[in-house]
Amino acid sequence: MKTWPVHDAKAHFSELLNACERDGPQIVTKRGAEAAVLVPISEWRRLATAARLTLKELLLSDEARFEERGSFERGKTCHRSPPEF
């Protein structure tokens, strides 16, 4: 995979796109750190399809189906007084 600094990727986007189609994924860096990858659409579709679970697979999986964001206690509501005019 070739690495493209962001300023080169912006200035030579057509070349970046052609290299992606011809050679596969291309990495774009920002200040020397990897920031993004340009992949051919066929590979993107393959990856997206492979990552999608069927309903059956989701229901039978051992993984959590949601993130617990904390415990909530019922019955402890805070009531505000109405504003005075």
Buried (B, 14 or more C-beta within 10 A) or exposed (E): EEEBBEEBBEEEEEEBBEBBEEEEBBBBBEEEEEEEEBBBEEEEEEEEEEEEEEEEEEEEEEEEEEEEEEEEEEEEEEEEEEEEE
